[in-house]
Amino acid sequence: MPPLLGVLEAALYADDLEAARRFYADVVGLEVMTAREGRHVFFRCEKTVVLVFRAEATREPPPPDTALPVPPHGAEGAGHLCFSVPMAALDDWVERLQGSGVAIESDFIWPNGARSVYVRDPAGNSVEFASPKLWEMPE
């Protein structure tokens, strides 16, 4: 089987891209890589990229001013994204999120001892902050 290096990017969808930018850049602290008004905003997260698109805009074929043949896509409803966080930093994340006015939807310890903290982004996507132990991965 050919090798995989991991997940390069993950996509979520939001109608209000400015609210998404504020959440992922200002609250979560991701670096904005690029944005196209009304279409998308992309963020760097260590070795991964978080893409936030307006689904309506991505269902259209690529604009004529680009030679990038990305097929149309888009999703309806809330998606899910999980950030890998050292167990020792999860309390700090809870404090940061709550201090930014983000409600904690769930905070619990899994049977294997991993911890997950769930919130919603402004578009209603489920955003999880979890220790890598959740999937038996090293921190």
C-alpha positions in Angstrom: 0.0 0.0 0.0 1.3 3.5 -0.8 2.2 5.6 2.3 0.1 8.3 3.9 1.7 11.1 5.8 -1.5 12.0 7.8 -4.3 14.4 7.3 -3.2 17.6 5.5 -6.4 19.6 5.7 -9.9 19.4 7.2 -12.9 21.4 6.0 -15.8 23.0 7.8 -18.6 25.1 6.4 -20.0 28.4 7.7 -22.2 31.1 6.3 -20.6 33.9 8.3 -16.9 33.8 7.4 -16.0 36.8 9.5 -17.5 35.1 12.6 -15.5 32.0 11.7 -12.3 34.1 11.3 -12.8 35.7 14.7 -13.4 32.3 16.4 -10.5 30.4 14.8 -8.0 33.2 14.7 -8.8 35.3 17.8 -10.1 32.6 20.2 -8.3 29.4 19.0 -5.2 31.3 17.9 -4.8 29.9 14.4 -3.0 31.9 11.8 -5.0 33.1 8.8 -3.3 31.9 5.7 -5.6 33.2 3.0 -9.1 34.3 2.6 -11.5 35.1 -0.3 -14.4 37.3 0.6 -17.7 35.4 0.4 -16.0 32.0 -0.3 -13.4 30.9 2.3 -10.9 31.5 5.0 -8.0 29.1 5.6 -6.0 28.7 8.8 -2.7 27.1 9.6 -2.7 24.7 12.6 0.8 23.3 13.1 1.3 20.8 10.2 -2.4 20.9 9.2 -4.7 23.4 7.5 -8.3 24.1 8.7 -10.4 25.2 5.7 -13.7 27.1 6.4 -15.9 27.5 3.3 -19.3 29.0 2.5 -20.9 25.8 1.2 -23.0 27.8 -1.3 -19.9 29.3 -2.9 -18.0 26.0 -3.2 -20.9 24.3 -5.0 -20.1 26.5 -8.0 -17.4 25.6 -10.5 -14.1 27.4 -10.0 -14.2 31.0 -11.0 -12.8 31.8 -14.5 -10.0 33.9 -13.0 -8.3 30.8 -11.7 -6.8 27.7 -13.3 -7.4 25.5 -10.3 -9.7 22.6 -11.2 -11.0 21.9 -7.7 -14.3 20.1 -8.0 -17.4 21.7 -6.5 -18.2 20.5 -2.9 -20.1 21.6 0.2 -21.9 20.1 3.1 -25.1 20.9 5.0 -25.4 20.8 8.8 -22.9 20.9 11.6 -19.5 19.3 11.0 -16.9 18.2 13.5 -13.2 19.1 14.1 -11.0 17.9 17.0 -7.8 19.7 18.0 -5.1 17.6 19.7 -4.2 19.2 23.0 -1.8 18.0 25.7 -3.8 16.8 28.7 -2.1 19.3 31.0 -3.3 22.2 28.8 -7.0 21.3 28.7 -7.8 23.4 31.8 -6.1 26.4 30.2 -8.2 25.9 27.1 -11.4 25.7 29.1 -10.4 29.0 30.8 -9.5 30.6 27.5 -12.7 29.5 25.8 -15.0 30.6 28.6 -13.1 33.8 29.0 -13.9 34.5 25.3 -17.6 33.9 25.9 -17.6 30.4 24.3 -19.9 28.0 26.2 -18.5 24.5 27.1 -21.0 22.0 25.7 -19.4 19.0 27.3 -16.2 18.2 29.3 -15.5 14.7 30.3 -13.0 11.9 30.8 -13.2 8.9 28.5 -12.9 5.3 29.8 -9.3 5.2 28.7 -8.4 8.3 30.7 -8.4 10.8 27.8 -10.3 14.1 28.2 -12.5 15.9 25.7 -13.9 19.4 25.8 -16.6 20.2 23.3 -17.8 23.7 22.1 -19.6 25.0 19.1 -18.1 27.5 16.6 -20.3 30.4 15.5 -21.6 28.2 12.6 -22.7 25.5 15.0 -19.9 23.1 14.1 -18.8 20.8 16.9 -15.2 21.7 17.9 -13.4 19.3 20.3 -10.2 19.9 22.2 -8.9 16.4 23.3 -5.8 14.8 24.6 -4.2 12.5 22.0 -4.7 9.6 24.4 -8.2 9.5 23.1 -6.8 7.5 20.1 -3.9 6.1 22.0 -1.5 8.6 20.4 1.5 10.2 22.1 1.4 13.8 23.2 
